[in-house]
Amino acid sequence: MNLQTSKTMAMAIFLFLFCVSLGIVAALPHPDKIIQLPGQPQVGFQQFSGYVTVDDKKQKSLFYYFVEAETNPASKPLVLWLNGGPGCSSVGVGAFSENGPFRPRGQVLVRNEYSWNKEANMLYLESPIGVGFSYSNNTSSYETVNDEVTARDNLVFLLRWFQKFPQYRKSNLFLTGESYAGHYVPQLAKLMMVFNKKQQIFNLKGVALGNPVLEFATDFNSRAEYFWSHGLISDPTYRMFSSACNYSRYVSEYYRGSVSPICSRVMSLVSRETSKFVDKYGVTLDVCISSVLSQSKIISPQENVEKLDVCVEDEIINYLNRKDVRRALHAELVGVRRWAVCSNILDYQLLDIEIPTISIIGMLVKERIPVLIYSGDQDSVIPLIGSRATVHQLARRMQLNTTVPYRVWFAGQQVGGWTHVYDNILSFATIRGASHEAPFSQPERSLVLFRSFLEGRPLPEFF
């Protein structure tokens, strides 16, 4: 180093320290801040993404994508969103096809007019490890994942995420998700409440679950009636479906590796009559011929069902596998060659699906934590029939009173769906015309539902 260089460096250090002493040095940018996503339109809110290590010994790191509210983020609630599977991506599915600020279209991103960050700070978590960009350097970790491990990792994630973003530690916190998040979210909420008894960290204000798996037998065995009532199967198949082999029995046998001949016959009939050209996750939607549905794949074993009419899954896969996109997201591919919508390296304990979580919902209600269960009414995979019955049974067991009798609610000048509220704390709602992924297929109605839930107001009774 020559003399001139040394003098220049010394002067630079002196000026920096002088500015610090005067308090005029701007804070360094957050290391996880996204400058701009490739093809992104200009926006006025901040985005962040990166990793949080949840197990130092096993080197388990969960990937997140965080979008601040469009306006006044400091005064808006914090909302955690989890997709299901188990093993499907909250970033790819939730953020980039459902309720996030952008959706991919070709080489660019377009704005989602009904993004949930209009109302809240949205935190999308790819969980458990092995999903999306989340990973472990100890590959044996992928073989020992179950609901208990997932809940614990998600709790550690939130605790350490608050260390990165301490300004949100006292924000009102809502847990949301869909499908198998009916297991993820209640079990996480339970751990949070246990943790809060030792040290009050989580300002949990509510839980909202879309088309969730809450009570295995009730949820799954409502499929036969849904298929039949929507004209997807014949009368003889419905009778056989209802008597000889219900869906919960078939799934249990399938994951235990011993499907009985009668169940095989019934499911062959159901598969043939419903047709692979009808999207079981949204029976009124067209299918995308080039794309195979993978969200919530656990729920329909051996079904080759094609996805949504705009082929959004193909767009997401192409976008998130671009190197420039991964750089912008601070994301890595560890142990896989390509990012996938649903994990192909995760070996989840699939029979955990049989463990009911509706009792945890009851515990939350008892603690006066508002709970909303909502159903896209065109979903045959977790039909509204089962979810409505499960919520009603819980309300009856807990001796809750009806505070809003079953009625329509409105979004804009149209019926948004139907709702029923118990003791102003437990709510059920349908979203008219919505699929399993309700914010994707009915974004405006889903946003109205979300806004009302955050504000603790009844769904609009008039337009």
Protein Blocks (a to p, Z undefined) as FASTA:
>chain_A
ZZklmmmmmmmmmmmmmmmmnopaccdddfkbcfbaghiacdfbdcddddddfbfklopa
cdddddddfbhkllpccdddddehehiafklmmmmmmmmmbdcehjbccddfkbcklmbc
cddddddehiajbccfblklmmmgcfklmmmmmmmmmmmmmmmmmmlmmgccddddehjl
mmmmmmmmmmmmmmmmmocfblcfbdcdehiafblmlmmmmmmmmmmmnopacfklmmmm
mmmocfklmmmmmmnopacfklmmmmmmmmmmnopabcfklmkbccdfkbccfehklmmg
hiacdddfklmmmmmmmmmmpfklmmmnopacehiabdcfbackbccdfklmmpcfklmm
mmmmmnopacdddddfkbcklgfklmmmmmmmmmmmnopacfbdcddddehjbdfbdcdd
ehhlaccdddehiafklmlmmmmlmmmmmmmmmnopacdfbZZ
